[in-house]
Amino acid sequence: MHGTRILDEADRLMTVCNSCRYCEGLCAVFPAMEMRRAFSDGDLNYLANLCHACGACYVDCQFSPPHEFNVNVPKTLAVARAESYAAYAWPQALSGAFARNGLVISIVAALSMAAFILGFAALNDRSVLFGVHTGPGAFYKLMPHNMMAGLFGAAFLYAVFALFMSVRAFWRDIGPPIDGRADGGSIFQAIRDAGELRYLHGGGVGCYNEDDKPTDRRKRYHHLTFYGFLLCFAATSVATLYHYLLGREAPYPWWDLPVVLGTLGGIGLIVGPIGLFMAKMGRDPALLDETRYGMDVGFIAMLFLTGVTGMLLLVLRETGAMGPLLALHLGAVFALFITMPYGKFVHGIYRFAALVRYAQERRTAA
């Protein structure tokens, strides 16, 4: 018996799949499964986070519904994967907060922070809310830089620490490599696999969505979202160096590096999440974990809102709309930070840890 009902079901399916092994060439889940004859809770959570939900094994399986064996690996592992986010979350008191109400909580957090920033500005000088501000330091008319940096820096550090504690618990439970740590070769291989989304390909043909015709659409939208996020993070990092090392204050001209990186990233965070949402709406319901719909959509919505408000702020920053747009953009960023450790964002972190573990297992087996 396992800790949850879904892990009991995952154990049953992995036992059936281990006897069949027809799908071993589709992704990393089945070769990793074949290295085990029995499955602990940690093993099953490891396999669940190694799964990229391409749906190929459901389409190819001779025992999938309506067969009496009722083998539905993508959906079962999707549920187990979502439950693992809560199982390893830190602190545990917040573990289930975003499972069903992720979209509502994210929007409320974003609007609350935006209202706080607007209220702060109105109390100090109401004229700055809709005033036209240009040149270096224009953004800090709404809120002083040190206060803004302290507020969002604290939210970011909290998110990083909470993610670290969660991933540490996950890593310990799935079982670290034999020598207690991953070697450089395994980490590099995991970076390649994650960067290429290697296992979101259904064995080479693509991901299954609303029908039996696989495509690479989900893979492309994942790339746009992932690299859009990284480019936006890079833009913020470069702007931070500009401010503290070079003494240059935002906003910067359109041709400067932070703006170029942020523009490219913003486009990715608009197109990618729209594509992911459309792909989710078009997927076969048999492959989805409907109970976590709010958590999934909440994460997509915050990424999209961050991208849209950032692009609007870039275009309208020298108009009277700058103040409200800056407040809304910062609210979206703040909500993204504080929901990171408890929403769909963690799936990328856990999946990377699982890929490191899988790379190490393959090297050990070889």
ABEGO torsion letter per residue (X at the ends): XBABAAAAAAAAAAAAAAAAGAAAAABAAAAAAAABABBBAAAAAAAAAABAGAGAAAAABAABOABAAGBBAAAAAAAAAAAAAAAABOBAAAAAAAAAAAAAAAAAAAAAAAAAAAAAAAAABAAAAABBBBEBGAAAAABBAAAAAAAAAAAAAAAAAAAAAAAAAAAAAAEBBAAGBBBAAAAAAAAAAAAAGAAAAGGGAEBBBABABBBAAAAAAAAAAAAAAAAAAAAAAAAAAAAAAAGBBOBBBAABAAAAAAAAAAAAAAAAAAAAAAAAAABBAAABBAAAAAAAAAAAAAAAAAAAAAAAAAAAAABAAAAAAAAAAAAAAAAAAAAAAABAAAAAAAAAAAAAAAAAAAAAAX
